[in-house]
Amino acid sequence: MIEQLTDSDIKIKYHEPLSKYTFTKTGGPADMVAFPKDKAELVTLLQFAKAKALPLTFIGNASNLIVQDGGVRGLTIITTAMRQITVQETTITAQAGAAIIDVAKAALAAGLTGLEFAAGIPGSIGGAVYMNAGAYDGEVSDVAQSYDYLTAAGELVTLSGAQMGFAYRHSAIQENHGLVIAATFQLKLGDKAAIKAKMSEFNARRAAKQPLEFPSCGSVFKRPKGHFVGPLIQEAGLQGKIIGGAQISMKHAGFIVNINQATATDYMAMIRLIQKTVFDKFKIHLEPEVRIIGAAATKTPTK
């Protein structure tokens, strides 16, 4: 069912399977889903949710996300229609739904260096800021200048990078439950050939080491201090383990891949198994990097 909000171009989908949008191809239904195209539509949706006392959930490109099989209550706002990218001298401003890969490409086209690390990260700008995404010794916080941010109360504020509380795979947004609607990155002039070469190198390394041929939620766990996740899981004897349709990747044990119509319940069972086994063997707690939302299934999903 699709409803158009009164006096608006915004359409709301009801009982929409979020498996249509997640990189794992898993996830239960959202009660309501909307795709705002700009800040004005976003504010309208927030007002709609507040008037109806609806819980709010924000999703970007859903690349480092698990939606549990019980689905998501209230209104889910998916920002992928908000994807404008603007280059001005040595800064780039991108809306929350823009793919960070596309922002890195825009930097290359403008001869700007600083975002090479992001050339193969599949997430959106909003998600990348939310978790301070990074790769190959680079992070979003390295090039952070400012963010247009919508608080949970609907107030629009601009925050500097220093105000975002960045740490390893962390930002203050994870505690205050607002939404980045745009981000501005401060870059430097560079040599296009050198920028392109570095991006190509990073993408070749990613393709060689990561199971890009299967649906996955990306890197599942944060790196514990002094250790690497993949080798820990290998040494625990879990690489290749299958639960339902989910498998610990044979290419990189830090990834769980969907090899045969996996469910989010399969993913959650695998995460718990990995955590328990690694802790039992090494006394190391693996903390999820992947964002997990929604309700657990009330029964095992039918495949």
NUBA-596884 format. One record per residue: x, y, z of N, C-alpha, C in turn. Coordinates in steps of 0.001 Angstrom, whole numbers, plus 524288, in hexadecimal, padded with zeros to 5 digits. Layout:
XYZXYZXYZ;...
END
This chain:
803497FB51800008000080000800008036A804DF80000;801F6808B67FCCA804D780DA67FC748010B8121A7FD78;80297815AD800EC7FF6181A39802348027681F2680115;7FFF2823167FEE780278828247FE11800D482BCE8026F;804AF82E45804EB8036F831DA8091F800708368B8070F;7FCB18386380A047F98A83CE2808827FCF7841AE807A8;7FBE38449A8037E7FEC5849658022E804A38486880198;805F6843E87FF7080B7B8428A7FED880C1283EB97FA54;810D583E8F7F8168121A83AA77F41B81441835A77F686;8148F835897FBA4816FE8311C7FE598135A82C6B7FE5C;81581827FB7FCD781287823157FCF8814B081FA280153;8112981D13804118129A819838084A810EA81402806D4;8149381060807308136780AE18062A812708082580B63;80E79804D780B7B80D1C802018103A80ECD7FC4D80FCE;810917FA248143A8121B7F49F81498816067F3358104A;819F77F67D80FCD81DDB7F5F480BAC8225A7F27580D7A;8238B7EE3980AA4827F37EADC80C2F82D227EDCF80BA4;830027EE4880FEE834FD7F10A80FB5839427EDC380D37;838337E8C080C5983BE77E56F8097B83CBD7E770803EE;839207EAA1801F1839B37ECEA7FCBC83E107F0F27FC8E;83FB97F2D880123843667F7328014E848957F5E1803EB;848C97F1BE8070C84DA37F07B809D4851777ED878065D;856747EE498074D85A827EB9B8044C85AA17E5BD80572;858A27E42980A03858767DE9580B3D853F97DBD28087E;8503E7DEDE8066984B637DCC180417848127DA078083B;848767DBCE80D168455F7D9AD81161842AA7DE2981431;83EE67DCD28177F83C627E0BB81ACB8367D7E09081A5C;833E57E17081EC282E387E16481EEB82BD37E67381CEA;826A97E6E781D38823FD7EB7581B0E8241D7F02A81EAE;8240B7F4BE81C69823427F99081F5881D737FADE81F34;81B657FCC682390815EA7FE6382399814E68026C81F58;818698064381F0F817DE80A8281B4081D4D80C1881964;81DC980D3E81455822C980EEA8120F821E0813AD80EA1;8256A8178180F098252781C1C80BAA82AA081D8C809DC;82ADB820228054782FD08218D802CF82FDD82770801B8;8312D82AB38058C8314783056804958356C831C980094;83422835CE7FD65837C68377C7F95783B1283C2B7FB0D;8395883ED47FF2F83C338436C800F483AE284484806B0;83D47848BC808B283CA484A1680E36836F484B5280F82;8344284E0580C0582ED184F7C80D0982B6284AA680DA8;82C22846CB80A3A82914841FC80AB382A7E83F0780FA8;82F6283F3A811168311383CA8815DB82E6583F1081AA1;82E2D8443E81AD682B99846E681F31825C88459381F48;823558455681AAE81DCC843DD81A6381CEB83E6E81CAF;8206483ADA81B7E81FE58358581D85820B28355C82367;82447838768256082516838A782B038204483AC982DC5;81DE583EC082B7581919840EF82DB7814B183CEE82D97;8144983A0E8294A8105C835EA828C28111C831C482CF9;816048301A82DB58172182C1D83197815F182E0F8371C;8174C832FE83826816558352E83D598107D8358983E71;80D6C8373483A88807C6837C183B3F8052F8328B83C67;8075982E5C83A358050D8292983AF2807F9825E883F08;80BCE82858841AB80EE6825B5845B281167820B1843A8;813A58211983EEF8161281C8B83C7881BDB81C3583DE6;81DCF817A183F3F82380816FC83FB38260B8181083A6C;82ABB81A4B83A8782D8781BAE835BC8328B8188383541;833918169D8308583877813FA82F5683AA58163F82A4F;83FBE8176F82A45842468198A8259D845E28156D82343;84596814D881E21848E18112381B4A84B3F813EE8169B;8502C812B881580852B5814BC810DB852EC8108F80CA8;857A780F2680B178584B80B57806E6857C6805B2808C7;8573E8050380DEF856467FFDD8105A85A8D7FBE880F10;85F607FDC480EB4863B97FA4B80D4D866517F7D481204;866257FA6781688868797F85181B51864317F7ED81F73;85FF47F54181DED85B237F538820F9858B47EFCF820E9;856BD7EE298257B8536C7E985825C784E217EB39827D2;84A0F7EA38824DA844B17EB1582698842937E5CF82852;8412E7E55482D3D83F5D7E04D82F2B83A267DECA82CAB;838F07D9BB82CDA834917D7A8829D682F3A7D94382BE9;82EFD7DB34830C582A047DD21832CB828897E270830A9;82C207E4F282DD882AF57E9EB82B5482B977EE9B82EE2;82A077F32382CEA82ADF7F82882F8D825A07FAE883036;8248F7FC7D8350081FA57FF27836298200D804FC834ED;81B838075A8340581B4380CF08331281CC980E6082D88;81F41812EC82CFE820BC81507827E5826948146B82707;827FE811E0822C282D738115C8212582E7C8152781CB7;832448188C81D6F833B381C628196F838BF81A9B816DA;83881819AD811BE83D138181180EB583EE281CC780B88;843C181E4980C3F8459D8235380A3E8480082320804CE;847C081EAE8022584ABC81E0D7FD4D848FD821987F8D1;84464824167F93F842CB827D97F5348454882D337F612;847A882E027FA9A84A5B832EF7FBC885022832287FA7E;851A6833217F5AC856E5831907F3FF859E7835BE7F0F6;8588583AAB7F1B085B4683EE27EEF6860DA83F747F0F6;8647B840577ED5786A05841257EEA186BC78464A7EC30;86E36849B17EF5086FF284ECE7ED64875B984F917EEB2;878C5851047EABE87E5D852227EB7F87F30858017EB3D;881DD85A207EF2D8832185FAD7EF30888BC8605D7F106;88C1C861DD7ED5C891B7862667EE64893C685D447F0B5;8956F85D367F5A3897AD8586A7F7CC893F2855B87FBA7;88EFC857107FB7388B2F854637FECD88721851957FB77;884FD84D6A7FDA7880A984A9D7FB3387C5484A1B7FF40;8779B84B9A7FDB68730584AF38010086F7B846EB7FE77;86DCE8431C8018686A8983EE47FF7B865ED83DFF80319;8615783D26800BE85CCB83BD8803E285D518365B80627;85A2C8354580A2085ABA8307680D3285A4D82B82809F3;8570982B8E805E98562B826CD802E785A0E825DE7FE8A;85D8D8299B7FD9C86181828DD7F98C86520824617FB01;8666C8211C7F73D86A2881CDD7F83D86F8C81F377F906;8724D81D797FD0C8777681FA97FE1687B3B81E5C7F9A2;87A2F81A137F6D587D4F818D67F22E87CB981D2F7EE25;877E881F197ED6F876FE8234A7E9A187990828627EB59;879BA829527F07287C5D82E047F26C8824082D957F175;8846F828EF7F229889F8828177F10788B1A828E97EB36;88777827287E7DE88820828007E23C887E582DCB7E0DE;8846C830A97E387884178364F7E29988928838FE7E444;88B858372C7E87A89089839517EA2F894C1838537E61A;894CE833A57E3F8898938325C7DFDD897D6835ED7DB26;892FB836967D97E891E6839E37D4E6893AD83F7E7D5C0;893818414F7DAAA8951A846A87DBDF89ADD8470E7DD54;89DA5842997DD3C8A3288429C7DEA78A415843A97E463;8A094841A37E7C18A103842757ED5C8A28383D5F7F011;8A63E83DB27F3928A81C839187F6518A63F839127FBFB;8A579834707FE218A3C8833DD8038889F8B82FCE80439;89CC682E927FFEF8988A82AC080035899CE825AF7FD58;89EBA824DD7FC188A01C8201A7F94989E8981B327FC4E;89EF881B5B8017289DA7816D0804AA897FD81515803E6;89497818AD8023E88EFF817A4801D488D61815937FC80;89117814D67F8F788FC7813867F38D88CD680E627F2FF;88D4C80AE17F6D988A96805E27F667886BD804D97FACD;885DA808B77FE3988226807FF8028D87C988089680072;87931804C08012A8741C804DE7FE8D86FDE8080780148;870FB80A7E805B886CE980D1A808B086B9281282806B5;8678E814D180923865FB81A318080F8690481DEE80B94;868BC822F480A6186B61826E780D8986939826E58131A;86414826A0813A7861CA82699818E2863BF8220581C1B;863D081D67819C2865B4818CC81C8486B7F8190F81D9E;86E7981B2A819E18742481B9581A908757A81F3581F14;872898238781F8F8736C8271E823E5871AD824A082904;86D34821FD828EB86B0B81F7682D9686F0A81BE283026;871D1818DA82CEA875788150582F1D87B2E8167E82E46;87C2A81B5282C7E8818E81CF282B558843F818C28280C;881E8817B98238A883D38139A8201688967814AF81E5D;88C338107381D738918E8110C81BB7893AE80C1C81946;8982D80CB2816D089AF28084B814708A07380A2681316;8A4178067D813108A96980794811538ABAF80C7E813E1;8AB3D80C998191A8AD90810BA81C518AB1B8161981B7B;8A668816448193F8A39581B31818CB89E3381AB181B3B;89C3281EFF81D6C8970181F1281FC2894318241C81E4E;88F048240A81EAF88BE8828B381DAB88DC482D388210F;88F1282C1D825F9890B2830468298E8959983320827B2;898BA830A58246389D8B8331E8227589C68837DA81F09;897F0837D081C64896B783C01818AA891C383EF681A35;88FFC83E1881F0988B2B84087820E088BD2846628216E;888488496481F038883184F0581FF6883508508782302;87EA984F4C820D4879D78509C823918756D84D1E821AE;8713D84D14824C486CB8849C88238F867B884CBD824AC;8640884C818211085EBE84E548221B85BDF849CC8249F;859BC84ACF82923857E78469D82C8285270847E682E7D;84EFC8441D82E45849AA844BB830248492B841C28354C;8480584491839718479E8420B83E87842A483EC583ED4;8425D83B81842C883DB58384084389838D683B9484450;8398C8406B8462983521843FC846ED833BA846F0841F4;836A68461683DBE83572848A4838C68383484DCD837F6;83BFE84F1F83B4583EE38540383ABE843958533383723;84436856CD8336F848968567F82FC784D3485989831F1;851A8856ED8328D8565D859828347C85AF185801830FC;85F0085B2E83122863DC859F082E6586812858EE8327A;86AA385488831EE86EAF852F48359B873E785290832CE;87812853FB8358087D4E853378335887EE084D8783415;882DE84BEE83148884D5846A9831F08866D845968378C;888A78498B83A2888A63848E483F8F885D3847F484340;88123849B9841CB87C8A849128451F879CD843D38444F;87BBA840AF840A68790183BD883F4E87A838373F842BF;87E4E837F88463687FC4833C4849C8881DD82EFB84701;884F882FDA842EF886EE82B7A83FE188ADA82831842F8;88A62823108424E88E3981F528444188E0D81AB984077;890DB81697841B2890EE8121783E3488B6880FEE83D80;8896881038838CD8842D80E618374787FF18109483ACC;8809D8158783C3A87CEB817EF83FE187C4F81DC083EBC;8778A81FB283F79876808254B83F978725B8264A843B9;871C882B3B8453386E0382C9A8493E8686582B6984793;8677782B028427D8622B829E88409386025824B0842A2;863AD82123843B78620581C018459985F6881C5784AF0;8606F8208E84DCA85DE08214A852D68592C824F58528D;8596B828F184F298554582CE884F62850F382C3384B52;8517282845847EE84D1D82676844A684AF382A98840E5;84E3782E2083F2784C94831CC83B2884E2982FD0835C7;84E918336F8321084FB4831EB82CAA85322835F482A0E;8577D83435827F085A998378B82485857BF8380381F54;856C583CC881D9A8541C83D708188D857DB83F4081443;85C7484123815D1860818427F811FE865B3842E1814D3;869E3841F1811EF86F218423181432872B18452A81080;8762B84844812BF87A0D84B1980FAD87F738493081134;88288847C280D3E887C6845AB80E1288BD28499480C1C;88FD684A5680F3D8942A84DB780DBD8988084A5280B6F;8999084B308066D89D858481D803B88A20984BA380208;8A5BC849807FF218AA3884C797FD378AADE84B887F760;8AD2484F647F4CA8AE5784EAA7EF448B27384A647EEB2;8B1B0847127EAC28B563842D57E9E28B5F0841AA7E420;8B90A83DCB7E2F48B9F583C2D7DD958B5FA837F87DC22;8B2ED838DF7D8038AEC48353B7D6958B0CE82FBC7D598;8B52682F697D2F38B74882A3D7D1B88B8B1827497D6B4;8BB1082A137DA6A8BC97827987DF598B7CD8260B7E285;8B3CA8296A7E28B8AEEF8283B7E55E8AC54823687E305;8AC008234E7DDDF8A99281EDE7DB2E8AC9A819DA7DC2A;8B1B981A307DC1C8B4FB8158D7DD028B4218135E7E279;8B3C2816D27E6528B2EC815077EBB38AD8E812827EC44;8A988814E07E9DC8A447812987EA058A43D80D2F7E779;8A6D780CC17E30F8A70B807BB7E0508A9D38039F7E391;8AE048053B7E63B8B0DD801997E99E8AD687FFAC7EE0F;8AAAD8034F7F0998A749801D17F4F78A2E97FE317F329;8A09D7FF617EEA489C547FC1F7ECAE89E3F7F6B37EB18;8A2FB7F6637E8FC8A52B7F1497E79F8A6327EE147EC86;8A8307F09E7F09A8A9167EDE47F5898A3F77EC0C7F7EE;89FF07EF4F7F79B89ACC7EDDB7F9B88989F7E91D7F6CE;898E77E9407F195896CE7E4F07EE76899BE7DFDA7EF75;89EDA7E0427F07C8A1FE7DB957F1628A0ED7D91D7F6B3;89F707DC4D7FA8489F077DA617FFE2899757D9B7801D4;895AF7DC6B7FF72890637DC5E8018A88CA57D96E7FDF2;8889C7D6EB80017884FA7D3C47FCFA880C67D7147FA5C;8825A7DA607F6C187EBD7DE0B7F44387AD47DB4B7F0BD;87BC77D6437EF9C8784F7D3627EC148735C7D17A7EECA;873057D2047F3FD86E727D0457F6EA86BF77D4DA7F9D1;866D07D4977FAC8864687D8787FE3D866BA7D808803B6;867C17DC778062A869CF7DC7680B818689E7E1B680DF9;869D57E225812F98692E7E726815AE86E757E9BE8168E;872567E82D81381877847EA638142187A437E824818E5;87DDE7EB1581AEF880C87E95C81F8387D1A7E91A82433;87CC67E495826B1878D27E3B582ABA87A7F7E5CF83007;87F927E54D83155881637E6B283691885857EAF98366B;885977EE1283A8F889CE7F1D483B4488EE37EEE883C72;893337F15083AFA8983C7EEEA83BF7899B97EF98841B8;89A687EB4A8449F89C067EBD384A1E8A1B97ED8984A6A;8A2F67F07984E6A8A8367F2A284EEA8AC437EE4984EF5;8B00F7EEBF84B798B4587EAFE84B498B3387E61C84821;8AEAB7E5DC845A08AD377E12C842B98AA787E2A283DA2;8AA047DEC483A2B8A6E37DF4E835738A2837DB40835A8;89DE17DCD7833FA899417D992834978999A7D48D83167;89B077D4FD82C6589B2A7D067828FD89E8E7CC0282B25;8A37A7CD1E82C788A6C97C8FB82EA18A4AC7C6AA833B3;8A2467C9DA8370F89FFD7C7C283BDB89BCD7C3B383AA8;898727C4F1836D6894377C15783569896727BC71832D3;89A777BD2382FAD89D177B89E82D5489F717B51483187;8A24A7B772835288A4DE7B46B839448A0EF7B1D083CEC;89C357B3FA83D20898117B18E84040895907ACEF83D68;897427ABF883885895517A7848358888FF87A8458331F;88E777AD3883250889277AE478307E888C57AF9582AAD;88D157B0A28280D88CB47B2528229E88A097AE1E81F58;886177AFD481C4D883117AC348191F87E2E7AA2B81BC9;87D8D7AB46820DB878FB7A991823C5874057ABAA82132;86FFA7A858820F986AFF7A9CF81E9B866A57A939822A0;863567AD2A822FD85E727ACE0825EC85A1E7AE9382240;8566D7AB01821348525E7AC4C81D6A854C97AD8F81826;853CD7B2408163C856127B3E18114185A9B7B79A811CD;85C827B865816A7860D07BC038179F865DA7B903818A1;86A277BB008168E86F357B86D8171F873637BC5E818A5;876EE7BAB381C0F87BA77BDC481CFE87F0E7BD318182A;880207C181815A3882A57C17081088887C77BE6F81081;8887B7BB4B80C7588D6B7B88980BB2891B07BC3B809B5;890197C0B6807C1893D97C476805A9895E77C81E809F3;892707C9A180D7B893E37CD20811C5890457CBDA81655;892787C9BA81A8F88F4C7C7D181EDE88C9B7CC29821F1;88DEF7D108820E488B4C7D5638236E8861B7D6BB820F9;884A17D3D881CD587FBE7D4D981A0C87C177D02981A93;877117D13081B1A8730A7CD2A81AD6870107CE0C815C3;86FD87CA148126986D7C7CABA80D48868707C78E80CDD;865067C97D80995860037C6E88088A860CD7C35C803D2;861307BE3D804D2862467BA978008885D6D7B7A67FEB1;859337B7CB801DF8549B7B4B78005B84FBD7B6A08033A;84DCE7BB2480196848FA7BD4B803BB8492E7BDAE809AB;84D667BFBD80BA384DFD7C06F81145849DE7C42E8135A;848CE7C3AA818668456C7C75281B24848C27CA8281EE6;846817CEC6820D48493D7D1CB824D3849F47CE8C829C0;8464D7CAFB82ABF846CB7C77A82F3B84BA77C41082EB3;84CD27C241829EF851A67BF54828FB856627C2BC82A45;856447C79E8288585AA07CB368299085B5F7CC0A82F65;8571B7CCDC83233857897CDDA837CF8599C7C90D83AB0;857DF7C46583911859D87BF9683B7A85FAC7BEF783A79;8616C7C068835C6866F87BFFF8348486A277C3E5837B2;868317C8A18384A86AEF7CC9283B6686B9F7CAAC84104;8676F7C88C84340867C87C69B848A786BA07C2108491E;86B9D7BE948453D86F437BA2A8454B874EC7BC0D84516;875FB7BFBF841A387B487C1D28412787CF37C45B84647;8799E7C7A88487387AFF7CA5184D4F87C277C66D851B0;878CA7C285852478797D7BEBA8567B87E787BB82855BB;87F557B9B5850E8883D47B65C84FE3888F57B94D85095;889357BE0984E8388E007C12784EFE88EF87C28F854B3;88ADD7C3CE8578E88BA57C51785D1388D667C04B86027;88AED7BBDB85F2688C637B714861F1892177B595860FE;893E87B65085C24899327B4B085AC689D567B8B785C31;89C0D7BDC185B8D8A0157C1CD85C0189EE07C5F286025;89A377C59E86293898847C9938665C898727CF0C863ED;896F57CF4885EEE896787D43B85C1B890C77D4E585A89;88E807D95985BFB889147DA6C85A76889037DD5C8554E;8866F7DB378516C885E07DDD284C62880E27E11B84C74;881967E62384BAC87D2C7E9CB84BAE87B5F7EAA884616;876487EA28845118746F7EAEB83FB5875A27F05D83DA4;877857F090838E3877F97F57783604872F57F6728330F;870977F2458312386BC27F2A682E30867737F4CE831B9;864397F82882F8385FB77FA3C8325F85B497F64083214;858D77F5238367E854A57F143836BF84FB27F3FF838A1;84B817F3AC8358E846A67F64A836F7842117F27D83669;83D9D7F41783878838DB7F10B837C6838117ED0683C09;833AF7EA5483B9B832237E66B83F72833B77E10383D9A;835347DDBE84149836617D84F83FF08316B7D59A83E1E;8320F7D1AC83AD282D8F7CEB4838F782B0A7CBD083D7F;825E07CB8E83D72823247C899841888237F7C2D08409F;824B07C13C83BC8825AA7BBD683A82829A47BBAA83626;82C0A7B72C8354E82FFA7B6B58313882D7F7B7BB82BF8;82FA27BB7A828E082D617BCC7823C482D5B7B80E8201C;829437B7BA81CF2828F57B3AC818F582C377B53F8144C;82F597B1A781255832B87B2E580DD68303F7B108808CF;
END
